[in-house]
């Protein structure tokens, strides 16, 4: 991987550019700014979508169907999105995806503001937004990973995630308050505007430092090459299998059961938005910690920090009062951020630059593969065994699969390598041993807070 362009290249630097760290080049700064904008909108939009369904007279099953409609395109299009992002300039994929997200969220907002939205209409529009996310995420992962040098990776990823999750705090809290005072339609409109602004920023990304891609054998050949990179690492696919369960049950708990518990027992959308805001506050705390702490055993420390993700489901099952729920959300946010930075640092350390997006796509694909099913069946499961039992089941599954992945030797023994001073990581050509990005607030998911990378 080439070093990022120097801040001094191109146009003269402004005072703003002189104040930023030397390693934070133009691309890193634009990516961080765009992620802040989109997270301000998307964290509130997640809550707004659920309450738009409930306000239209929908049931718990309807909330789950809309959530599933958003995540199903991720499963269908992620691998194609990853292959395309490693073949053409990644920023073009990102801008096109943001444009689709903007249009679909704007249409959703108009539908809700006009009154009487139908379930199939809400499912269709959230599916379009999910399609944009499927193409955006692998390209965004690859673009971010190529924007910093190896010696600064840990700090750069921690700062990026801290800025992004800080915006999530404001977005979730403001979104909950806006829904209570103005209704969900206006929150969806804000999300559409945020995608428009972020897409404009990403249009200025510079890909001149990325070398020309070698001619490939077509889309299927690119996908096969990415699969070889993915399957050669037991700890990578084992953690992805773990997160296929974790993301599914936590997504169901937070996208379906959380709004229902908030409506029935916590006082409405504002307390739930506050709790999600505390999750974001926890991720900031974790990012600050990871700016100064560099654990040697990256994946062991990270995996231990997945256990606290069981706490929010358990807290909703009790249910805890609002202050108690905020506390467990804060703890889980802090813990998953430690995992997220460790995971991204490992990917940056090990994965060849020209395969970033494809390996990321397999990671995302595996991690979200069960999420549409989980959100779709959350309502029926509640009807059969009750909401409390369903939430305790979610918490138990997180603990069980996380304990299981600790049995994999490579998960326990993966260590941080110290880069040579002053050198950025060069693109590797042979398979390397390492994972791809990880759930705990990702760029532009417009979905559950539990996302990786």
Secondary structure, DSSP 8 states (H G I E B T S, - for coil): ------TTSSS---HHHHHS-TT--HHHHHHHHHHHHHHHHHHHHHHHHHHHHHHTT--HHHHHHHHHHHHHHHHHHHHHHHHHHTTS-HHHHHHHHHHHHHHHHHHHHHHHHHS---HHHHHHHHHHHHHHHHHHHHHHHHHHHTTS-GGGHHHHHHHHHHHHHHHHHHHHHHHHHHHHHH-HHHHHHHHHHHHHHHHHHHTT---TTS------S-HHHHHHHHHHHHHT-HHHHHHHHHHHHHHHHHHHIIIIIHHHHIIIII-SHHHHHHHHHHHHHHHHHHHHHHHH---SSHHHHHHHTTGGGHHHHHHHHHT--HHHHHHHHHHHHHHHHHHHHHHHHHHHHHS-GGGHHHHHHHHHHHHHTTHHHHHHHHHHHHHHH-HHHHHHHHHHHHHHHHHHHTTSHHHHH-------TT-------S--------BSS-TT--S-S--B-
